[in-house]
Amino acid sequence: MSLQRDGDPGLAAELLPRVGRDELVLTVGANGRTGHDAAELAVTVLRDNNGKNDRSSSADSSDAGHDSDGSAWVLDGVQSGVPWAHFADWISVPAHTADGRAVLALVRRTAEGITLTEQVSTRGELLAEVRLDGVRIEDRALIGTPGAWDWLRALLTTGTCALALGLGETVLSMTSEYTGKREQFGFPIATFQSVAVQAADRYIDLRAMEVTLWQAAWRISAGTAGALPVAGDIAVAKIWAADGVRRIVQTAQHLHGGFGADTDYPLHRFHAGAKQIELSLGPAAAHEEALGDLLAAHLLG
């Protein structure tokens, strides 16, 4: 979507039909060096004129990725926790120019200077640390449109909220089924007030996660103005997604009792997945801080 929206039209026409035919895999590194810092700060991109890297030059927004002089760009840095990196054909890497602007670089996985190191996520997913050491790319592979990385990050964050909602709905359904069958003192534990109240609270979390997710998705797709920039709606959605999915799996573990920790029962995998989703692209605290900054800059009244 980012390539189609902001990328070089020729490169988009070359790659996207093949992606649609399942001939190519694209992925993106969005975690930076540690997962806690801005991803674009982990990689630098500098102009390389005719193979001679000019480390004093910088890319201005009017020419980034669209020069016709045959010059290229050089990437140095690292992105951690990149999904599908070992199998992807192209990796989209956020980076910053010498004067601090954020851009997106499309890099072939097999490009000279790329090193992939295996990493394993909290839920057991194979990820990779992608290290770039003097990796050169063509002009058309650099997306320098102002706001392109911000838009992609917003899309990824909203997608993470959708994953949290789906996981939460599945876990609450599992909990409902289990408590409806598990009996104590001759009655299903779902009929106990303390169990019913906890499950009801988690249902409220789900509905809040759902409405804030769709609000953020609508703002991104419609591009409509609001009291706050779209980043505000995304921050609210991620706050609910991160806190909500954590509360849901914790309650599920509690109501399942010993079964919740049994590795032969699937709930523990959902718990690990929820923790990864909670922290991906910023935990609730980070988005609360961002929301506070937005409210300070855009007084509501």
SVG drawing of the C-alpha trace seen along z (x, -y; Angstrom):
<svg xmlns="http://www.w3.org/2000/svg" viewBox="-25 -26 59 57">
<polyline fill="none" stroke="black" stroke-width="0.4" points="0.0,0.0 2.8,-2.4 4.6,-1.6 1.4,-2.1 0.6,-5.4 4.0,-7.1 6.5,-5.0 8.0,-5.3 5.2,-4.4 7.5,-2.3 8.7,-0.2 5.2,0.1 4.0,1.4 6.9,3.8 6.5,5.3 2.9,5.1 1.3,7.3 3.8,10.0 2.9,9.6 -0.7,10.0 0.2,13.3 2.1,14.5 5.4,14.4 7.1,11.8 7.0,11.1 7.5,7.6 8.0,6.9 8.9,3.9 11.3,3.2 9.5,1.0 11.2,1.7 14.4,-0.2 17.5,1.0 15.8,1.8 12.0,1.7 11.8,-1.4 13.3,-4.1 12.0,-5.7 12.7,-3.2 13.9,-5.8 16.7,-6.8 18.3,-3.4 19.3,-3.7 21.1,-6.5 20.7,-7.1 23.2,-9.3 23.7,-10.3 26.2,-8.3 27.1,-10.1 28.6,-7.8 29.7,-5.3 31.4,-7.9 29.6,-8.3 29.3,-11.9 28.7,-11.8 28.4,-15.6 25.4,-15.7 21.8,-15.5 18.6,-14.7 16.0,-17.4 12.4,-16.5 12.1,-17.8 14.6,-15.3 14.6,-12.4 14.1,-9.3 13.3,-11.1 16.6,-12.3 17.4,-11.6 21.1,-11.9 21.7,-8.2 22.9,-8.8 22.0,-6.3 21.8,-6.1 23.8,-4.3 22.2,-2.8 23.9,-2.0 22.2,-0.8 20.1,2.0 16.4,2.9 15.4,5.5 12.5,7.9 11.7,7.8 9.0,10.4 9.5,12.7 12.9,11.1 14.4,14.5 11.8,15.2 11.0,11.7 12.3,10.5 12.2,6.8 12.4,5.2 11.1,1.7 13.4,-0.1 12.7,-3.5 15.7,-5.7 16.8,-9.3 18.7,-11.6 21.7,-13.7 19.3,-16.6 17.0,-14.4 14.1,-13.7 12.4,-10.3 12.3,-8.3 11.6,-4.8 14.1,-2.6 13.2,0.5 16.0,3.0 16.5,6.4 17.1,9.1 20.0,10.3 21.6,6.9 25.3,6.7 26.0,5.5 22.8,7.0 23.3,9.4 20.3,11.3 20.6,12.7 17.9,14.9 15.7,13.6 12.7,15.3 9.7,13.4 7.9,13.8 5.4,16.1 8.0,18.1 7.8,16.4 11.0,16.3 12.2,12.7 15.5,11.2 17.8,8.5 18.6,6.8 22.0,5.1 22.9,2.8 26.5,2.0 27.0,-0.3 23.9,1.1 23.3,-0.8 19.9,-1.3 18.6,-3.1 16.9,-6.4 13.5,-4.9 13.8,-2.6 13.8,-5.5 10.4,-6.9 11.1,-10.5 7.5,-11.8 7.0,-13.9 5.0,-11.8 5.4,-8.5 6.9,-6.7 4.5,-8.3 1.6,-7.0 3.0,-3.5 3.7,-3.5 0.1,-4.6 -1.1,-1.8 1.1,0.8 0.0,-0.4 -3.7,-0.2 -3.1,3.3 -1.5,4.3 -4.7,3.0 -6.7,5.3 -4.6,8.3 -5.1,7.5 -8.9,7.4 -8.9,10.7 -6.8,12.4 -8.9,10.9 -12.1,12.1 -10.7,15.6 -9.4,15.8 -12.7,14.5 -14.6,17.1 -12.2,19.8 -12.8,18.5 -16.6,18.5 -16.6,22.1 -14.3,23.3 -16.1,21.6 -19.5,22.8 -18.3,26.4 -16.0,26.3 -18.0,27.1 -17.4,26.4 -19.8,27.3 -22.1,28.8 -22.5,25.6 -20.6,24.2 -18.2,21.5 -19.6,19.2 -22.7,18.9 -20.6,17.4 -20.9,13.7 -17.1,13.1 -16.4,15.0 -19.3,13.3 -18.2,9.8 -14.6,10.4 -15.7,11.8 -18.1,8.8 -15.3,6.3 -13.2,8.0 -16.2,7.9 -16.3,4.1 -12.6,4.0 -13.2,5.7 -16.0,3.3 -13.8,0.3 -10.9,1.9 -13.2,2.4 -14.7,-1.1 -11.3,-2.8 -9.8,-0.5 -12.4,-1.3 -12.2,-5.0 -8.5,-5.0 -8.9,-2.9 -11.6,-5.2 -9.5,-8.3 -6.6,-6.8 -8.7,-5.7 -11.0,-8.7 -8.3,-11.4 -11.0,-13.5 -10.1,-16.4 -10.9,-16.1 -10.3,-17.9 -7.0,-16.1 -4.7,-14.8 -5.2,-11.2 -2.3,-10.3 -4.6,-11.0 -7.1,-8.4 -4.3,-5.9 -2.8,-6.6 -6.2,-6.0 -6.7,-2.8 -3.2,-1.5 -3.7,-2.4 -6.9,-0.4 -5.4,2.5 -2.3,2.7 -4.0,2.5 -7.1,4.3 -5.5,7.4 -3.2,7.6 -6.2,7.6 -8.1,10.1 -5.3,12.7 -4.6,12.2 -8.2,12.7 -8.4,15.7 -5.3,17.2 -6.9,16.6 -10.3,18.1 -8.7,21.1 -6.8,21.9 -4.0,24.5 -5.1,25.1 -4.0,21.6 -0.4,22.5 -0.5,26.0 1.6,26.0 -0.7,28.8 -3.5,26.3 -3.4,23.4 -4.1,20.5 -0.4,20.0 0.4,19.3 -2.3,16.6 -0.8,15.0 2.7,14.9 1.1,13.4 -0.7,10.8 2.4,9.7 4.2,9.2 1.2,7.3 1.0,5.1 4.6,3.9 4.8,3.8 5.0,0.3 4.9,-1.2 3.2,-0.1 0.3,-2.0 2.5,-4.4 4.3,-5.6 1.0,-6.3 -0.4,-8.0 2.6,-10.3 2.1,-11.0 -1.6,-11.7 -0.7,-14.1 1.6,-16.0 -1.2,-16.2 -3.7,-17.4 -1.3,-20.1 -0.7,-21.2 -4.4,-21.1 -6.5,-22.6 -10.1,-21.2 -13.0,-23.3"/>
</svg>
